[in-house]
Amino acid sequence: MGKKFGLGLVVFFIAAGLISTPVLSAPKRGGIYRSSMATDLTNLDLHKTQAQIDNAVLGMTVYEPLFTYDEKFNVKPFLCESYKMSPDGLNLTLNLKKGVKFHNKMEMKAEDAKFCLDRVRDPNFPGAAQRNSLQNVKEVKVTGPYQVQMILSKPIPNIFYTLATSVGTIGMMPKKVLESHGNKVLKPIGTGPYEFVAWERDTKVILKRFDAYSSADGPVNGYLGKRNRYFDQLIFNVMKEPATRIMALDRGDLDAVPVLPYPQIDDLKKRNDLRVRTGLAPDAPWYLFYVNFKHPYLSKVDFRMALAYALDRKEITKAAVWGYGTPTFSVIPPMLPSYSPELEKMAPQYDPAKAKEFLQKTGYKGEKIKILTSKNYTPMYDQVLAAQAMWAAVGINTEVEVVDWATHLARWQKGEHDRV
């Protein structure tokens, strides 16, 4: 997590993906799809951001990755048609799909894939989201018009997950356009089914159908399969308050509302004019606390153990998402093939007495620990309030600072927090 801060405590849950839509007839081609966003975008360049909102709105619509997930959460080739890993795990050959067009009508080729794979691991590229994950990639070679080889200094066990991830998406972008713009994304150009039109800050994001789209075909299987692209245009409206989103849906100003207010879900399900869907996507959010290891107390293992034993994760899940989630000790979601139940055996179980024992070892005298959070994602804020009460019960004094999500993300990336 960098020199300033690190992941010190995984204590929370995978939250359910929730969406509400009016009851509609069979889909027809044309028209505008209007949805909401709980917070504004932070970046148009997915190579530089792990913000879920950026990846959710622009990933698999504007940008597409080399690999993605099927409906059973197995990683499968996407813009990569086939691949071969050498027996020693040090040479990964990727064969790209032919005929895939960028939004500027240029064909995606091996030089574009190499440029993107080099870009996301370049130590001089500011904010590269997957730099650490790909630090063992020694070189990327173009070995044919539609073929690249990734040469590794050491095997990377999760390399396919990294290439498929929808948080810090390694979307394919055109090399020539990036080079002409000083390696900056001035206007997003990808291979996805929709083209970027505009981003009106704190207001909306507008996309339009890409008529030359040809990346995906075949039966739908998770994120694989043909994209029908029914709508001419997609509009994502920034609506930071949950009540505002539901009111807009009731007025007919929106066609769908993702991220429903959890206390209202059961009542919304009873309505005949709405359809509420719940489920866990591969990119379902997981909530946890990041810890600043430079802090005089948080740098101590015993203090972090005290924090962990003080938390009842099941009760926090109820408080934050009303049971629409799964407590877990791992950043790997339980529905992914790489998850192991053995990880849960490592989790400190709720034990306030043990928390106090660890706390006594640290010399802590009640100094205030600041928790940085945001109300743009209500479970994030609600889990903080629940945790704050549990920590107070064992003698840990905390103060909650609430900021907007963009500020929250920026301060976390700079290490300007005690814990978030």
N, C-alpha and C positions, 0 to 999 in steps of 0.2 A: 504493500500500500504506500510505498514511498518512504522517504527519510523522516517525514514529520509525523506520520500517523500510521496506524495499522488496524487490522481486524483483530480485536481482542476478545470479543464475546459474541457468539452466535446463540441467540436465545429465543428467536421468535418464529414466525410461521410463514407458510406459503398461503397467500390469500386467494380466495376464489375469484375467478374472472366473472363479472356480472354485467348483464346488459338488458335494457328494457326497450322494447319497440312496440309501436301500435300494431294491432292485428291487421295484416295486409293480405291482398289477393296474390295470385301467382305473379312473379316478377316479369316485367316487360322492359325492353331496351329503351333507354332515354331518361331524361329527367336529372334531378340533382339529389344527391344523398347528403343530408344534413345531420351531423353528429356533434357531440360536445367534447371538450377537453377540460380536464380538471385544473390544468395549469397551462401556461404558454410554453412554446418550444424554447429551448435554451440554445440550440445550435442546428444549423442546416447540414453540417458535415458529420455524418455518423461515425466516421473514423476517429472523431475527436470527442465523442460523448458517450457516457453510459446512462444518461438520463432516460428513464423508461419512456417518457412522453415523446421524445425525439424519435426513438426507435419504433414506438407503436404507431405513430402517424406516418413516418416516412419509410420505415422498413417494410419490404414486400409490397409496397405501393409504388414508391419512386425508385428505391434502391433494392437490389437483390443480391444475395450471397452465393458463394460457390456451393455450399451445402445448406440443408435445412432439415426439418423434422417431418416424419410421417405421423399418422394418427396414433401410433403406439409410442411416439417420442423417440424412435430410432433415428439417428442421423443418416441422411441419404443425400446423394449428389443432386445438385439443382442446376446452377449454371455450369458446373462441372458435370460432364456427361459420364465419365468413368475415371477411375484412379487406380493406382497400384503403389503399395508400400513395400519397400525392400525388406527382406527378412530381418535385417539388423535394425530396422526402424529409423534409418538415417536418410532415406531418399524417398520422397513422396512425389510421384508423377501424376499430374492432373491433366486430363484431356477435356478441353472446353467444348461446349456445344457450339456448333457452327450456325451462322445466320442470325445470331442474336443481335438486335439493334439497340443502340443507345437512343435516347430521345432526340439527339441531333442527327439521327439516321445513319451514323457511322457504325460499322460492325464491331462488336466486341472481339478482340483477339488476345493472343498470349501477352503481347506487350502491355496491354491494359491491366491484365491480371497481375503481371510482375510488378508494374508500377504501384498498384494498390497494396500488394503484399509487402513491398519494400517500404511504402509510405507508412503503414500502420506500425512498423517496428523501427522506424528511423528515430534514433535518439535526439535528433535535432528537430523533429516534427512536434510542435507543441500540443500537448494534451492527447497524444496517441493512446486510445483506450485499451488496445490489446498489446501494447509494447512488451509488458512483462510476460504475457502468456506466450509470446513468440520469440522470446529472447534467445532460445536455443536454435533458431533458424539462422544458419550461417550465410546462406546465399539462396537467391531465387534465380533460376536460369530459364531463358526462353529456349526450348528445344524443338520448336516447330511453330508454325503459324497459329495453332490452336492448342499448344502444349507447353506447360511449364513444369519445372522440377524444383521442389523445395529441398535444399540440402541442409540437414540438421547436424549440429555438433553433438547433441545428445537426443535420444528419443523424447518426444513430447506425448505422454499418454493421452492427453485430452485435446490433441490437435484438431480432431474433427469437430469436437464440441466448440472449440474456439472459432473455427471457420463457419460454423452454423449458427452461433449464438445471435440472439436478437437483442442483446444488451451490449452495445459496442459493436454493432453490426459491421462486418467487413464487406460492405456493399461494393460492387464493381462500378468504377467510374472511368470516364475516358481520359487516358493519359494526355493526349494533345490539348484538351481543354484545360486540365489542371495546370499543365506546364505553361500555357499561354496566360494563365491568371496568377502566376507566381505561387502555384501549388495551393491556392485557396479556392474554396467553393463559393463562388459569387452567386451562382444559381444552380441548384441541385440538378444534375443530369445522371440518370441511371438507366437501367434496362427494364424497370418495372412497368406494370400495366397502366399506371397513371403518371402523367407529367406534372411537374411542379409549375404552378402559375404565379402564386403570390403568397407572401407571409405578411400579414398586417399585425404588427406586434400587439399583444394583449387583446387581440380582436378575433382573428381567424386565419386559417390556412386553406388555400384553394388549390385543388388538383384537377386535371382534366384527363379524359381517356386518351391513351396512347394507341392510335389506330394501327401502328406498325408492330405492335407487341407480338413476340413470338417465342418467349423464353420457356413457357410451360404448356404442356398438353397432356392428354390422357385423363384417366379418372381421378377425381379428387381423393386425396389421401393425406390428411393432415394439411401441411403447407405445400404439398405437391399437387400437381394436377392442373387442369385447364382453368384459367381465369375468364369467366364469362363477361366481366366488365359491363354490367347492365347499364350503369349510370354514365351520363355524359360528363358529370362533374361531381367531385367530392368536396364538401365544405366542413371543416372542423372548427367549431366556434368555441372560443375560450370562455368558459363559465366556471369560475372558481368556487362558487357556493353550491352545495348539493341541492338546496331548495330551489335555487334558480334553474338548475337543469331540469328538475321534475316539472316545474311550472312551465318551462319552455316546451316540454314534451306535451303537456296537457293543452297548451295553446295551439299546438300544431306547428310550432316553429322548428322543431327537431323531429327527425325520423327515428333516432335511436339515442340512448344515453348509456354509455359505458360507465363503470365505477359508480354504482348506485349507493345511496346512503344506507348503510347496513341496517339501522333500526327500522327502516321503512320497507325492507324487502318482503317480509311476510305479508304485509298489507297490499303491496303492489301486485303480488302473485294472485291475490283474490279478485283483482279487477278483470272484467271481461274485455275491456278495450285495449289491454296491454298484454304483451307476451314477455315474460321474464325468463331469461336463460342464465343458468349458473354452470360453472365448470372450471377446470384448470387447464390453461394453455401452457405450452412449453416455456413461454416467457412470463408466466404468472409471477407477480411480484412477491418477493420475500422481504420481510421486515426484520431488521436486526439493529444492533448498536455497533457503531464504529467507535473505536477508542483511540485517543491521542496518547501514544506511548511516551511522549515528552512530558506529560503531566506528572508532577511529583508523586501522586498517589496512584493514578491509573497505570503508571509504568510498573507497578508492583503486582506480581502474580497473585499474591494473597489478597490484595484489594479487589482484583478482578474476580477471584473465586468468591469473595464475599458478595459481590454484585450478582453473580450467577446463582448462588444458593438462595439468595433472597427473593428470587423471582419464581412465581407460579405461572409457568407458560400456558397451561390450560386455561387458567382464569384470565390471563391477558388476552388470549385468543377470543374468549367470550366477550371481553370488554371492548376489544378493538374491532372485531368483525362479526360479533354475535354468533360465533360458532361456524361461520362460513370460511373455514381455514383449517390448516393442519399444523400443530406445533411440531417443530423439528429442530435438531441441533446441527443440521447440515445446510450449506448453501446449495446443495444438490437437491432439487425437488424430489419428493418420494416417488413420483410417477415416472421418473427417468430410469432407463435401464442401468445406469451407472450408480444409482443410489443403493446403499446397503443398510439394512436395519441395524447392523452392528454399530453404525455411527451413533445411534441413540444411546448405546451403553456408555458412551463417553460423556454424555450430558449430565451436569450436576443437577440432582433432583432437588425440588423445593424443600429447603431445610433452614428456617430462620435461625435456629440455634447454631448450626454449623456456620452460617453466614457471620454471626457475631464472633465466633471463635477466630475465623480468618481475619476479621476486621481488627480484632485486638492485637494481632501480630504486626499491624502496619504503622502503629503510632498515630492513627487518625484521630483528630480531636474535633470533628464536626465541621471542618472547613467545607465551604459550599462548592459543589460540583455543578457546572453549568451543562444543561442538556439543550442542544440546538435541534429544533424541529420545525415543521411546517403544517399548516392547516389545509394546504392544497390537497394533500392526501389524508383524509380524515383518519384512516387506521393508524397512520404514522403518529398523529397527534394523540389519539386516544390511547395507544399503547404506552406512550410516554407518561401520560397521567396515571395509568394503572401501575406502571413500574415505579414512578415517583413515590406513590403511596407505600408500595412494598419495601422500597429502600428506606423510606422514613421509619418504617416499623422496626428495622434492625439498627437504626442510628446513622444512616447515611443521608446527609443533608444535600439536597439538590435544588437547583433553580432552573426553570424552563424558560428558554428564550424562543419566541415564535417569529419566524421570518417567512417571506415568500419563497417558493421553491427554487427559483433561479439563484437567489442570494444564498440559500441553504446549500445548494450544490457547489457554488463557487467557494464558499468558506470551507466546506468539507475537503474539496480538492486541494486547497492551500494549507490544510491542517489547522485552520483557525477555529478550533472547537476543543472542548474537553471531551464530549461524546455527542454523537448524533444518532 
